[in-house]
Amino acid sequence: MRGAAVTPQAAYALGKDWYATRLDFDWERPGAAQVEAAFARHGLTGPFWALPTEVG
Amino acid sequence: MTHTERTVRHAIYAAFLAQGLAPSTATLATQLSLPLADVIDAMRGLAAQHCLTVQPGTDEVWMAHPFSAIETRCVVRRGERQWFANCAWDAFAILALVGDGRFETRSPATGESLTFEARDGRIHGDGLVHFLVPARDFWKDIAFT
């Protein structure tokens, strides 16, 4: 299978983490290191989840 | 991000959360007492910074992740309210934002109807979220992602 598969529970937990501040007025788009750290907190590591440049 | 961009972005997310719908630029201008041209500038700035996506050929909201302004096959429901998500991951993220509710979709592989329920911090339902595009390429074609 191409890509990566994530359980619904992990997707929910990642969503809770990733979007925790999205509705705040002062929200800032996270940098690559912050995004990678969020992925890693939910077990999403390896080349598929690596970020050489910033993403949102 | 400028102050006007923050104001517009915040109003869009508040509307999505409360109503499941994105306000038009005209509605935003009225609601925020801003000139329409300033709202449009803000929309273009936010899109350029990948803070949201506009519908092709317009300055109207398409995606303010995890929400979609247009109907999709990923629907989140909580009571009488509903939201459209851009993808399955976004649907679970909407559940994380709005509280306990249901995510209804169809399997991209089989067309089978699928329902997941968020209850007390747990997701109930069988299936997997498939990411086809690696993280480094999410924004190369965000609609495809």
N, CA and C atoms of all chains as a GROMACS GRO file, in nm:
protein
  603
    1MET      N    1   0.084  -0.120   0.000
    1MET     CA    2   0.000   0.000   0.000
    1MET      C    3   0.087   0.125   0.000
    2ARG      N    4   0.055   0.218  -0.092
    2ARG     CA    5   0.127   0.344  -0.091
    2ARG      C    6   0.078   0.430   0.025
    3GLY      N    7   0.164   0.518   0.075
    3GLY     CA    8   0.121   0.611   0.178
    3GLY      C    9   0.131   0.552   0.317
    4ALA      N   10   0.045   0.604   0.406
    4ALA     CA   11   0.048   0.561   0.545
    4ALA      C   12  -0.095   0.548   0.597
    5ALA      N   13  -0.115   0.450   0.684
    5ALA     CA   14  -0.247   0.428   0.744
    5ALA      C   15  -0.241   0.463   0.893
    6VAL      N   16  -0.342   0.533   0.938
    6VAL     CA   17  -0.347   0.579   1.077
    6VAL      C   18  -0.481   0.535   1.134
    7THR      N   19  -0.483   0.491   1.258
    7THR     CA   20  -0.610   0.450   1.318
    7THR      C   21  -0.697   0.572   1.343
    8PRO      N   22  -0.830   0.554   1.344
    8PRO     CA   23  -0.918   0.666   1.376
    8PRO      C   24  -0.885   0.732   1.509
    9GLN      N   25  -0.849   0.650   1.608
    9GLN     CA   26  -0.817   0.708   1.740
    9GLN      C   27  -0.694   0.797   1.732
   10ALA      N   28  -0.594   0.753   1.655
   10ALA     CA   29  -0.472   0.834   1.641
   10ALA      C   30  -0.501   0.961   1.561
   11ALA      N   31  -0.585   0.950   1.458
   11ALA     CA   32  -0.621   1.069   1.379
   11ALA      C   33  -0.696   1.170   1.466
   12TYR      N   34  -0.782   1.120   1.552
   12TYR     CA   35  -0.859   1.206   1.644
   12TYR      C   36  -0.764   1.274   1.743
   13ALA      N   37  -0.672   1.198   1.798
   13ALA     CA   38  -0.577   1.254   1.895
   13ALA      C   39  -0.486   1.356   1.828
   14LEU      N   40  -0.442   1.326   1.708
   14LEU     CA   41  -0.359   1.421   1.633
   14LEU      C   42  -0.439   1.548   1.602
   15GLY      N   43  -0.565   1.531   1.564
   15GLY     CA   44  -0.650   1.646   1.535
   15GLY      C   45  -0.668   1.734   1.657
   16LYS      N   46  -0.688   1.673   1.771
   16LYS     CA   47  -0.705   1.747   1.896
   16LYS      C   48  -0.580   1.830   1.926
   17ASP      N   49  -0.466   1.771   1.902
   17ASP     CA   50  -0.337   1.834   1.927
   17ASP      C   51  -0.312   1.944   1.823
   18TRP      N   52  -0.323   1.906   1.695
   18TRP     CA   53  -0.287   1.993   1.582
   18TRP      C   54  -0.374   2.118   1.580
   19TYR      N   55  -0.503   2.101   1.608
   19TYR     CA   56  -0.598   2.212   1.596
   19TYR      C   57  -0.629   2.279   1.730
   20ALA      N   58  -0.555   2.246   1.834
   20ALA     CA   59  -0.586   2.296   1.969
   20ALA      C   60  -0.594   2.448   1.975
   21THR      N   61  -0.511   2.516   1.898
   21THR     CA   62  -0.508   2.663   1.906
   21THR      C   63  -0.560   2.729   1.777
   22ARG      N   64  -0.611   2.651   1.684
   22ARG     CA   65  -0.646   2.704   1.551
   22ARG      C   66  -0.755   2.811   1.558
   23LEU      N   67  -0.841   2.803   1.657
   23LEU     CA   68  -0.951   2.901   1.666
   23LEU      C   69  -0.911   3.025   1.744
   24ASP      N   70  -0.790   3.029   1.795
   24ASP     CA   71  -0.744   3.146   1.871
   24ASP      C   72  -0.715   3.262   1.777
   25PHE      N   73  -0.743   3.382   1.822
   25PHE     CA   74  -0.717   3.501   1.740
   25PHE      C   75  -0.569   3.509   1.704
   26ASP      N   76  -0.483   3.480   1.799
   26ASP     CA   77  -0.339   3.497   1.779
   26ASP      C   78  -0.270   3.372   1.724
   27TRP      N   79  -0.346   3.280   1.670
   27TRP     CA   80  -0.286   3.157   1.616
   27TRP      C   81  -0.177   3.190   1.513
   28GLU      N   82  -0.068   3.118   1.520
   28GLU     CA   83   0.040   3.131   1.423
   28GLU      C   84   0.057   2.998   1.352
   29ARG      N   85   0.080   3.004   1.224
   29ARG     CA   86   0.104   2.881   1.148
   29ARG      C   87   0.230   2.814   1.201
   30PRO      N   88   0.223   2.686   1.235
   30PRO     CA   89   0.341   2.621   1.294
   30PRO      C   90   0.453   2.601   1.193
   31GLY      N   91   0.574   2.603   1.243
   31GLY     CA   92   0.689   2.574   1.160
   31GLY      C   93   0.708   2.424   1.144
   32ALA      N   94   0.798   2.387   1.054
   32ALA     CA   95   0.820   2.245   1.024
   32ALA      C   96   0.856   2.165   1.149
   33ALA      N   97   0.939   2.222   1.235
   33ALA     CA   98   0.982   2.148   1.354
   33ALA      C   99   0.863   2.123   1.448
   34GLN      N  100   0.775   2.223   1.459
   34GLN     CA  101   0.657   2.206   1.545
   34GLN      C  102   0.563   2.100   1.489
   35VAL      N  103   0.548   2.100   1.357
   35VAL     CA  104   0.460   2.001   1.295
   35VAL      C  105   0.517   1.860   1.312
   36GLU      N  106   0.645   1.847   1.287
   36GLU     CA  107   0.708   1.715   1.305
   36GLU      C  108   0.695   1.667   1.448
   37ALA      N  109   0.710   1.759   1.543
   37ALA     CA  110   0.698   1.722   1.684
   37ALA      C  111   0.556   1.674   1.714
   38ALA      N  112   0.456   1.741   1.654
   38ALA     CA  113   0.317   1.699   1.676
   38ALA      C  114   0.295   1.559   1.618
   39PHE      N  115   0.346   1.536   1.497
   39PHE     CA  116   0.335   1.401   1.439
   39PHE      C  117   0.400   1.298   1.532
   40ALA      N  118   0.518   1.331   1.580
   40ALA     CA  119   0.593   1.235   1.662
   40ALA      C  120   0.520   1.203   1.793
   41ARG      N  121   0.451   1.304   1.849
   41ARG     CA  122   0.377   1.279   1.974
   41ARG      C  123   0.270   1.172   1.954
   42HIS      N  124   0.231   1.150   1.828
   42HIS     CA  125   0.126   1.051   1.800
   42HIS      C  126   0.180   0.931   1.723
   43GLY      N  127   0.312   0.914   1.732
   43GLY     CA  128   0.374   0.796   1.674
   43GLY      C  129   0.395   0.802   1.525
   44LEU      N  130   0.378   0.921   1.465
   44LEU     CA  131   0.393   0.933   1.320
   44LEU      C  132   0.534   0.984   1.291
   45THR      N  133   0.622   0.891   1.267
   45THR     CA  134   0.762   0.924   1.243
   45THR      C  135   0.809   0.852   1.117
   46GLY      N  136   0.928   0.890   1.070
   46GLY     CA  137   0.983   0.827   0.951
   46GLY      C  138   0.974   0.920   0.831
   47PRO      N  139   1.028   0.875   0.718
   47PRO     CA  140   1.038   0.962   0.599
   47PRO      C  141   0.904   1.017   0.551
   48PHE      N  142   0.795   0.939   0.564
   48PHE     CA  143   0.665   0.985   0.515
   48PHE      C  144   0.620   1.112   0.586
   49TRP      N  145   0.656   1.124   0.713
   49TRP     CA  146   0.610   1.236   0.796
   49TRP      C  147   0.716   1.345   0.810
   50ALA      N  148   0.829   1.329   0.745
   50ALA     CA  149   0.938   1.427   0.757
   50ALA      C  150   0.906   1.552   0.675
   51LEU      N  151   0.954   1.666   0.725
   51LEU     CA  152   0.923   1.794   0.662
   51LEU      C  153   1.049   1.874   0.635
   52PRO      N  154   1.100   1.865   0.514
   52PRO     CA  155   1.217   1.948   0.482
   52PRO      C  156   1.181   2.095   0.471
   53THR      N  157   1.053   2.125   0.442
   53THR     CA  158   1.009   2.264   0.435
   53THR      C  159   0.883   2.278   0.518
   54GLU      N  160   0.842   2.402   0.538
   54GLU     CA  161   0.724   2.425   0.621
   54GLU      C  162   0.597   2.381   0.551
   55VAL      N  163   0.505   2.329   0.630
   55VAL     CA  164   0.371   2.299   0.580
   55VAL      C  165   0.272   2.345   0.686
   56GLY      N  166   0.147   2.345   0.654
   56GLY     CA  167   0.044   2.386   0.749
   56GLY      C  168  -0.040   2.271   0.792
   57MET      N  169   0.124   3.773   0.964
   57MET     CA  170  -0.019   3.792   0.946
   57MET      C  171  -0.057   3.931   0.997
   58THR      N  172  -0.127   4.006   0.915
   58THR     CA  173  -0.168   4.140   0.958
   58THR      C  174  -0.286   4.130   1.054
   59HIS      N  175  -0.317   4.244   1.119
   59HIS     CA  176  -0.430   4.244   1.213
   59HIS      C  177  -0.561   4.213   1.138
   60THR      N  178  -0.576   4.269   1.020
   60THR     CA  179  -0.699   4.243   0.943
   60THR      C  180  -0.706   4.095   0.903
   61GLU      N  181  -0.593   4.038   0.863
   61GLU     CA  182  -0.593   3.895   0.830
   61GLU      C  183  -0.632   3.811   0.952
   62ARG      N  184  -0.580   3.847   1.068
   62ARG     CA  185  -0.617   3.773   1.190
   62ARG      C  186  -0.766   3.787   1.218
   63THR      N  187  -0.818   3.908   1.202
   63THR     CA  188  -0.959   3.934   1.230
   63THR      C  189  -1.048   3.852   1.135
   64VAL      N  190  -1.013   3.853   1.008
   64VAL     CA  191  -1.092   3.779   0.909
   64VAL      C  192  -1.082   3.629   0.934
   65ARG      N  193  -0.959   3.581   0.957
   65ARG     CA  194  -0.939   3.438   0.982
   65ARG      C  195  -1.020   3.393   1.103
   66HIS      N  196  -1.014   3.472   1.210
   66HIS     CA  197  -1.084   3.436   1.334
   66HIS      C  198  -1.235   3.431   1.312
   67ALA      N  199  -1.288   3.527   1.236
   67ALA     CA  200  -1.432   3.530   1.208
   67ALA      C  201  -1.475   3.410   1.124
   68ILE      N  202  -1.392   3.371   1.031
   68ILE     CA  203  -1.423   3.254   0.947
   68ILE      C  204  -1.432   3.128   1.033
   69TYR      N  205  -1.332   3.109   1.120
   69TYR     CA  206  -1.333   2.989   1.205
   69TYR      C  207  -1.450   2.990   1.303
   70ALA      N  208  -1.481   3.108   1.357
   70ALA     CA  209  -1.594   3.117   1.451
   70ALA      C  210  -1.724   3.079   1.381
   71ALA      N  211  -1.740   3.124   1.257
   71ALA     CA  212  -1.862   3.092   1.182
   71ALA      C  213  -1.868   2.943   1.150
   72PHE      N  214  -1.754   2.888   1.107
   72PHE     CA  215  -1.751   2.744   1.079
   72PHE      C  216  -1.791   2.665   1.203
   73LEU      N  217  -1.732   2.700   1.316
   73LEU     CA  218  -1.758   2.624   1.438
   73LEU      C  219  -1.905   2.634   1.478
   74ALA      N  220  -1.960   2.755   1.472
   74ALA     CA  221  -2.096   2.777   1.520
   74ALA      C  222  -2.201   2.728   1.421
   75GLN      N  223  -2.177   2.748   1.292
   75GLN     CA  224  -2.282   2.726   1.193
   75GLN      C  225  -2.249   2.616   1.092
   76GLY      N  226  -2.124   2.574   1.086
   76GLY     CA  227  -2.086   2.474   0.986
   76GLY      C  228  -2.070   2.533   0.847
   77LEU      N  229  -2.077   2.664   0.838
   77LEU     CA  230  -2.069   2.730   0.708
   77LEU      C  231  -1.965   2.842   0.713
   78ALA      N  232  -1.909   2.872   0.596
   78ALA     CA  233  -1.815   2.984   0.588
   78ALA      C  234  -1.891   3.110   0.546
   79PRO      N  235  -1.860   3.222   0.607
   79PRO     CA  236  -1.923   3.347   0.563
   79PRO      C  237  -1.862   3.392   0.430
   80SER      N  238  -1.942   3.461   0.350
   80SER     CA  239  -1.890   3.517   0.225
   80SER      C  240  -1.804   3.639   0.258
   81THR      N  241  -1.726   3.682   0.162
   81THR     CA  242  -1.645   3.803   0.186
   81THR      C  243  -1.737   3.923   0.212
   82ALA      N  244  -1.851   3.928   0.144
   82ALA     CA  245  -1.945   4.039   0.166
   82ALA      C  246  -1.999   4.035   0.309
   83THR      N  247  -2.033   3.916   0.357
   83THR     CA  248  -2.083   3.902   0.494
   83THR      C  249  -1.974   3.941   0.594
   84LEU      N  250  -1.852   3.898   0.567
   84LEU     CA  251  -1.741   3.932   0.657
   84LEU      C  252  -1.722   4.084   0.663
   85ALA      N  253  -1.730   4.150   0.547
   85ALA     CA  254  -1.711   4.295   0.544
   85ALA      C  255  -1.817   4.364   0.630
   86THR      N  256  -1.941   4.319   0.617
   86THR     CA  257  -2.050   4.378   0.696
   86THR      C  258  -2.032   4.348   0.845
   87GLN      N  259  -2.007   4.222   0.873
   87GLN     CA  260  -1.996   4.178   1.012
   87GLN      C  261  -1.881   4.246   1.084
   88LEU      N  262  -1.771   4.265   1.014
   88LEU     CA  263  -1.650   4.320   1.077
   88LEU      C  264  -1.636   4.471   1.055
   89SER      N  265  -1.732   4.530   0.986
   89SER     CA  266  -1.727   4.674   0.954
   89SER      C  267  -1.596   4.710   0.884
   90LEU      N  268  -1.563   4.629   0.784
   90LEU     CA  269  -1.442   4.651   0.705
   90LEU      C  270  -1.480   4.675   0.559
   91PRO      N  271  -1.402   4.755   0.488
   91PRO     CA  272  -1.426   4.766   0.343
   91PRO      C  273  -1.409   4.628   0.276
   92LEU      N  274  -1.494   4.600   0.179
   92LEU     CA  275  -1.485   4.470   0.111
   92LEU      C  276  -1.345   4.449   0.053
   93ALA      N  277  -1.285   4.556   0.002
   93ALA     CA  278  -1.151   4.542  -0.058
   93ALA      C  279  -1.049   4.495   0.046
   94ASP      N  280  -1.066   4.539   0.172
   94ASP     CA  281  -0.973   4.496   0.277
   94ASP      C  282  -0.993   4.348   0.309
   95VAL      N  283  -1.118   4.305   0.309
   95VAL     CA  284  -1.147   4.163   0.334
   95VAL      C  285  -1.087   4.078   0.222
   96ILE      N  286  -1.103   4.123   0.100
   96ILE     CA  287  -1.048   4.048  -0.014
   96ILE      C  288  -0.896   4.043  -0.007
   97ASP      N  289  -0.834   4.154   0.027
   97ASP     CA  290  -0.688   4.154   0.045
   97ASP      C  291  -0.647   4.053   0.152
   98ALA      N  292  -0.724   4.051   0.261
   98ALA     CA  293  -0.693   3.958   0.371
   98ALA      C  294  -0.708   3.814   0.325
   99MET      N  295  -0.812   3.786   0.248
   99MET     CA  296  -0.833   3.649   0.198
   99MET      C  297  -0.715   3.606   0.110
  100ARG      N  298  -0.672   3.697   0.025
  100ARG     CA  299  -0.558   3.663  -0.062
  100ARG      C  300  -0.431   3.643   0.018
  101GLY      N  301  -0.412   3.725   0.120
  101GLY     CA  302  -0.295   3.710   0.206
  101GLY      C  303  -0.298   3.579   0.283
  102LEU      N  304  -0.415   3.545   0.336
  102LEU     CA  305  -0.428   3.420   0.412
  102LEU      C  306  -0.406   3.299   0.322
  103ALA      N  307  -0.456   3.307   0.200
  103ALA     CA  308  -0.438   3.196   0.106
  103ALA      C  309  -0.290   3.182   0.070
  104ALA      N  310  -0.223   3.295   0.050
  104ALA     CA  311  -0.080   3.291   0.014
  104ALA      C  312   0.004   3.231   0.126
  105GLN      N  313  -0.043   3.250   0.251
  105GLN     CA  314   0.030   3.196   0.366
  105GLN      C  315  -0.015   3.055   0.404
  106HIS      N  316  -0.103   2.997   0.320
  106HIS     CA  317  -0.157   2.863   0.346
  106HIS      C  318  -0.232   2.857   0.479
  107CYS      N  319  -0.298   2.967   0.514
  107CYS     CA  320  -0.383   2.967   0.634
  107CYS      C  321  -0.525   2.926   0.598
  108LEU      N  322  -0.560   2.935   0.473
  108LEU     CA  323  -0.686   2.883   0.420
  108LEU      C  324  -0.671   2.869   0.268
  109THR      N  325  -0.774   2.812   0.207
  109THR     CA  326  -0.776   2.796   0.061
  109THR      C  327  -0.903   2.862   0.009
  110VAL      N  328  -0.891   2.932  -0.104
  110VAL     CA  329  -1.009   2.994  -0.164
  110VAL      C  330  -1.057   2.910  -0.281
  111GLN      N  331  -1.187   2.923  -0.309
  111GLN     CA  332  -1.243   2.850  -0.422
  111GLN      C  333  -1.182   2.906  -0.550
  112PRO      N  334  -1.146   2.817  -0.644
  112PRO     CA  335  -1.076   2.860  -0.765
  112PRO      C  336  -1.146   2.975  -0.836
  113GLY      N  337  -1.069   3.077  -0.870
  113GLY     CA  338  -1.123   3.191  -0.944
  113GLY      C  339  -1.202   3.288  -0.859
  114THR      N  340  -1.202   3.268  -0.726
  114THR     CA  341  -1.278   3.357  -0.637
  114THR      C  342  -1.189   3.395  -0.518
  115ASP      N  343  -1.246   3.479  -0.431
  115ASP     CA  344  -1.180   3.510  -0.304
  115ASP      C  345  -1.262   3.455  -0.188
  116GLU      N  346  -1.348   3.358  -0.216
  116GLU     CA  347  -1.435   3.299  -0.114
  116GLU      C  348  -1.371   3.173  -0.055
  117VAL      N  349  -1.400   3.150   0.072
  117VAL     CA  350  -1.338   3.036   0.142
  117VAL      C  351  -1.376   2.904   0.078
  118TRP      N  352  -1.279   2.820   0.062
  118TRP     CA  353  -1.302   2.681   0.023
  118TRP      C  354  -1.271   2.592   0.145
  119MET      N  355  -1.145   2.596   0.186
  119MET     CA  356  -1.104   2.517   0.302
  119MET      C  357  -1.039   2.606   0.406
  120ALA      N  358  -1.086   2.595   0.528
  120ALA     CA  359  -1.015   2.648   0.645
  120ALA      C  360  -1.002   2.525   0.734
  121HIS      N  361  -0.892   2.458   0.720
  121HIS     CA  362  -0.877   2.325   0.780
  121HIS      C  363  -0.909   2.328   0.929
  122PRO      N  364  -0.986   2.231   0.973
  122PRO     CA  365  -1.031   2.109   0.905
  122PRO      C  366  -1.165   2.125   0.832
  123PHE      N  367  -1.218   2.248   0.827
  123PHE     CA  368  -1.352   2.267   0.772
  123PHE      C  369  -1.349   2.287   0.620
  124SER      N  370  -1.458   2.246   0.555
  124SER     CA  371  -1.477   2.271   0.412
  124SER      C  372  -1.603   2.356   0.394
  125ALA      N  373  -1.593   2.457   0.309
  125ALA     CA  374  -1.709   2.542   0.282
  125ALA      C  375  -1.801   2.481   0.178
  126ILE      N  376  -1.753   2.378   0.110
  126ILE     CA  377  -1.838   2.314   0.011
  126ILE      C  378  -1.868   2.170   0.056
  127GLU      N  379  -1.978   2.118   0.007
  127GLU     CA  380  -2.021   1.985   0.048
  127GLU      C  381  -1.918   1.881   0.008
  128THR      N  382  -1.888   1.790   0.098
  128THR     CA  383  -1.795   1.680   0.070
  128THR      C  384  -1.861   1.549   0.114
  129ARG      N  385  -1.791   1.440   0.092
  129ARG     CA  386  -1.850   1.312   0.135
  129ARG      C  387  -1.810   1.278   0.279
  130CYS      N  388  -1.742   1.369   0.346
  130CYS     CA  389  -1.707   1.350   0.487
  130CYS      C  390  -1.789   1.446   0.572
  131VAL      N  391  -1.891   1.392   0.638
  131VAL     CA  392  -1.986   1.476   0.712
  131VAL      C  393  -1.975   1.444   0.861
  132VAL      N  394  -1.964   1.550   0.941
  132VAL     CA  395  -1.963   1.535   1.087
  132VAL      C  396  -2.094   1.592   1.140
  133ARG      N  397  -2.159   1.516   1.226
  133ARG     CA  398  -2.286   1.564   1.283
  133ARG      C  399  -2.278   1.559   1.435
  134ARG      N  400  -2.337   1.662   1.496
  134ARG     CA  401  -2.353   1.667   1.642
  134ARG      C  402  -2.489   1.728   1.666
  135GLY      N  403  -2.583   1.648   1.712
  135GLY     CA  404  -2.720   1.696   1.726
  135GLY      C  405  -2.773   1.737   1.589
  136GLU      N  406  -2.826   1.857   1.583
  136GLU     CA  407  -2.884   1.907   1.458
  136GLU      C  408  -2.779   1.974   1.370
  137ARG      N  409  -2.660   1.991   1.422
  137ARG     CA  410  -2.558   2.065   1.345
  137ARG      C  411  -2.474   1.969   1.262
  138GLN      N  412  -2.418   2.022   1.150
  138GLN     CA  413  -2.329   1.940   1.069
  138GLN      C  414  -2.218   2.026   1.007
  139TRP      N  415  -2.108   1.959   0.981
  139TRP     CA  416  -1.991   2.022   0.921
  139TRP      C  417  -1.940   1.930   0.810
  140PHE      N  418  -1.887   1.990   0.704
  140PHE     CA  419  -1.820   1.912   0.600
  140PHE      C  420  -1.669   1.920   0.623
  141ALA      N  421  -1.604   1.804   0.615
  141ALA     CA  422  -1.459   1.797   0.632
  141ALA      C  423  -1.394   1.775   0.496
  142ASN      N  424  -1.268   1.815   0.486
  142ASN     CA  425  -1.196   1.800   0.360
  142ASN      C  426  -1.152   1.656   0.335
  143CYS      N  427  -1.138   1.579   0.441
  143CYS     CA  428  -1.092   1.441   0.430
  143CYS      C  429  -1.124   1.372   0.563
  144ALA      N  430  -1.093   1.244   0.571
  144ALA     CA  431  -1.123   1.169   0.693
  144ALA      C  432  -1.046   1.224   0.813
  145TRP      N  433  -0.919   1.256   0.792
  145TRP     CA  434  -0.841   1.310   0.903
  145TRP      C  435  -0.906   1.438   0.955
  146ASP      N  436  -0.947   1.525   0.863
  146ASP     CA  437  -1.012   1.649   0.904
  146ASP      C  438  -1.145   1.621   0.975
  147ALA      N  439  -1.215   1.517   0.935
  147ALA     CA  440  -1.341   1.484   1.002
  147ALA      C  441  -1.314   1.447   1.149
  148PHE      N  442  -1.211   1.369   1.173
  148PHE     CA  443  -1.177   1.336   1.312
  148PHE      C  444  -1.132   1.461   1.386
  149ALA      N  445  -1.065   1.552   1.316
  149ALA     CA  446  -1.022   1.677   1.379
  149ALA      C  447  -1.143   1.763   1.414
  150ILE      N  448  -1.245   1.765   1.328
  150ILE     CA  449  -1.366   1.841   1.360
  150ILE      C  450  -1.432   1.782   1.485
  151LEU      N  451  -1.437   1.650   1.492
  151LEU     CA  452  -1.492   1.588   1.613
  151LEU      C  453  -1.412   1.630   1.736
  152ALA      N  454  -1.281   1.641   1.720
  152ALA     CA  455  -1.196   1.684   1.832
  152ALA      C  456  -1.229   1.827   1.872
  153LEU      N  457  -1.272   1.909   1.776
  153LEU     CA  458  -1.303   2.050   1.805
  153LEU      C  459  -1.444   2.069   1.860
  154VAL      N  460  -1.540   1.995   1.807
  154VAL     CA  461  -1.680   2.024   1.841
  154VAL      C  462  -1.734   1.936   1.953
  155GLY      N  463  -1.664   1.829   1.986
  155GLY     CA  464  -1.712   1.740   2.093
  155GLY      C  465  -1.772   1.614   2.035
  156ASP      N  466  -1.834   1.539   2.122
  156ASP     CA  467  -1.887   1.409   2.081
  156ASP      C  468  -1.986   1.423   1.966
  157GLY      N  469  -1.977   1.332   1.872
  157GLY     CA  470  -2.064   1.336   1.755
  157GLY      C  471  -2.031   1.221   1.662
  158ARG      N  472  -2.083   1.231   1.538
  158ARG     CA  473  -2.064   1.122   1.443
  158ARG      C  474  -1.998   1.171   1.316
  159PHE      N  475  -1.918   1.086   1.256
  159PHE     CA  476  -1.856   1.111   1.127
  159PHE      C  477  -1.910   1.007   1.031
  160GLU      N  478  -1.974   1.054   0.925
  160GLU     CA  479  -2.034   0.963   0.827
  160GLU      C  480  -1.966   0.984   0.692
  161THR      N  481  -1.930   0.874   0.628
  161THR     CA  482  -1.865   0.883   0.497
  161THR      C  483  -1.888   0.753   0.422
  162ARG      N  484  -1.819   0.741   0.308
  162ARG     CA  485  -1.820   0.616   0.234
  162ARG      C  486  -1.675   0.576   0.209
  163SER      N  487  -1.650   0.448   0.211
  163SER     CA  488  -1.516   0.399   0.185
  163SER      C  489  -1.474   0.437   0.043
  164PRO      N  490  -1.359   0.504   0.027
  164PRO     CA  491  -1.312   0.536  -0.108
  164PRO      C  492  -1.285   0.408  -0.188
  165ALA      N  493  -1.254   0.300  -0.119
  165ALA     CA  494  -1.218   0.175  -0.189
  165ALA      C  495  -1.341   0.098  -0.234
  166THR      N  496  -1.444   0.089  -0.147
  166THR     CA  497  -1.556   0.000  -0.176
  166THR      C  498  -1.690   0.072  -0.190
  167GLY      N  499  -1.696   0.198  -0.147
  167GLY     CA  500  -1.823   0.270  -0.151
  167GLY      C  501  -1.913   0.239  -0.033
  168GLU      N  502  -1.866   0.149   0.053
  168GLU     CA  503  -1.943   0.109   0.170
  168GLU      C  504  -1.964   0.228   0.264
  169SER      N  505  -2.084   0.237   0.320
  169SER     CA  506  -2.114   0.342   0.416
  169SER      C  507  -2.039   0.316   0.546
  170LEU      N  508  -1.974   0.420   0.599
  170LEU     CA  509  -1.896   0.406   0.722
  170LEU      C  510  -1.940   0.512   0.822
  171THR      N  511  -1.952   0.473   0.947
  171THR     CA  512  -1.986   0.567   1.052
  171THR      C  513  -1.892   0.548   1.170
  172PHE      N  514  -1.840   0.659   1.218
  172PHE     CA  515  -1.755   0.658   1.338
  172PHE      C  516  -1.821   0.750   1.440
  173GLU      N  517  -1.807   0.714   1.566
  173GLU     CA  518  -1.867   0.796   1.670
  173GLU      C  519  -1.762   0.835   1.773
  174ALA      N  520  -1.756   0.962   1.806
  174ALA     CA  521  -1.670   1.010   1.915
  174ALA      C  522  -1.754   1.019   2.041
  175ARG      N  523  -1.708   0.949   2.143
  175ARG     CA  524  -1.781   0.948   2.268
  175ARG      C  525  -1.681   0.940   2.383
  176ASP      N  526  -1.685   1.041   2.470
  176ASP     CA  527  -1.598   1.043   2.588
  176ASP      C  528  -1.451   1.027   2.552
  177GLY      N  529  -1.411   1.094   2.443
  177GLY     CA  530  -1.270   1.094   2.407
  177GLY      C  531  -1.223   0.971   2.331
  178ARG      N  532  -1.315   0.883   2.296
  178ARG     CA  533  -1.278   0.763   2.221
  178ARG      C  534  -1.354   0.760   2.089
  179ILE      N  535  -1.291   0.704   1.988
  179ILE     CA  536  -1.355   0.687   1.859
  179ILE      C  537  -1.404   0.543   1.846
  180HIS      N  538  -1.529   0.528   1.814
  180HIS     CA  539  -1.588   0.395   1.797
  180HIS      C  540  -1.621   0.377   1.648
  181GLY      N  541  -1.578   0.264   1.593
  181GLY     CA  542  -1.600   0.237   1.452
  181GLY      C  543  -1.475   0.178   1.391
  182ASP      N  544  -1.493   0.098   1.288
  182ASP     CA  545  -1.380   0.028   1.227
  182ASP      C  546  -1.336   0.096   1.098
  183GLY      N  547  -1.204   0.101   1.079
  183GLY     CA  548  -1.150   0.159   0.957
  183GLY      C  549  -1.014   0.220   0.984
  184LEU      N  550  -0.952   0.269   0.879
  184LEU     CA  551  -0.823   0.334   0.890
  184LEU      C  552  -0.826   0.462   0.809
  185VAL      N  553  -0.748   0.560   0.852
  185VAL     CA  554  -0.731   0.683   0.774
  185VAL      C  555  -0.607   0.665   0.688
  186HIS      N  556  -0.626   0.674   0.556
  186HIS     CA  557  -0.514   0.650   0.464
  186HIS      C  558  -0.460   0.782   0.413
  187PHE      N  559  -0.333   0.809   0.441
  187PHE     CA  560  -0.265   0.927   0.388
  187PHE      C  561  -0.187   0.883   0.264
  188LEU      N  562  -0.223   0.937   0.150
  188LEU     CA  563  -0.155   0.899   0.026
  188LEU      C  564  -0.035   0.989   0.000
  189VAL      N  565  -0.047   1.116   0.040
  189VAL     CA  566   0.054   1.216   0.009
  189VAL      C  567   0.145   1.235   0.131
  190PRO      N  568   0.278   1.225   0.112
  190PRO     CA  569   0.367   1.246   0.226
  190PRO      C  570   0.356   1.390   0.278
  191ALA      N  571   0.385   1.407   0.406
  191ALA     CA  572   0.365   1.536   0.473
  191ALA      C  573   0.436   1.650   0.400
  192ARG      N  574   0.554   1.623   0.345
  192ARG     CA  575   0.631   1.729   0.281
  192ARG      C  576   0.559   1.786   0.158
  193ASP      N  577   0.462   1.709   0.105
  193ASP     CA  578   0.393   1.752  -0.017
  193ASP      C  579   0.247   1.791   0.007
  194PHE      N  580   0.205   1.801   0.133
  194PHE     CA  581   0.064   1.830   0.163
  194PHE      C  582   0.012   1.949   0.083
  195TRP      N  583   0.092   2.055   0.077
  195TRP     CA  584   0.042   2.180   0.017
  195TRP      C  585   0.076   2.192  -0.131
  196LYS      N  586   0.140   2.092  -0.190
  196LYS     CA  587   0.166   2.100  -0.334
  196LYS      C  588   0.034   2.099  -0.410
  197ASP      N  589  -0.061   2.018  -0.363
  197ASP     CA  590  -0.196   2.018  -0.419
  197ASP      C  591  -0.288   1.984  -0.302
  198ILE      N  592  -0.327   2.087  -0.227
  198ILE     CA  593  -0.397   2.063  -0.101
  198ILE      C  594  -0.534   1.999  -0.125
  199ALA      N  595  -0.594   2.029  -0.239
  199ALA     CA  596  -0.724   1.968  -0.266
  199ALA      C  597  -0.710   1.817  -0.283
  200PHE      N  598  -0.604   1.774  -0.352
  200PHE     CA  599  -0.579   1.631  -0.370
  200PHE      C  600  -0.543   1.568  -0.236
  201THR      N  601  -0.457   1.635  -0.159
  201THR     CA  602  -0.419   1.583  -0.028
  201THR      C  603  -0.543   1.556   0.056
   0.00000   0.00000   0.00000
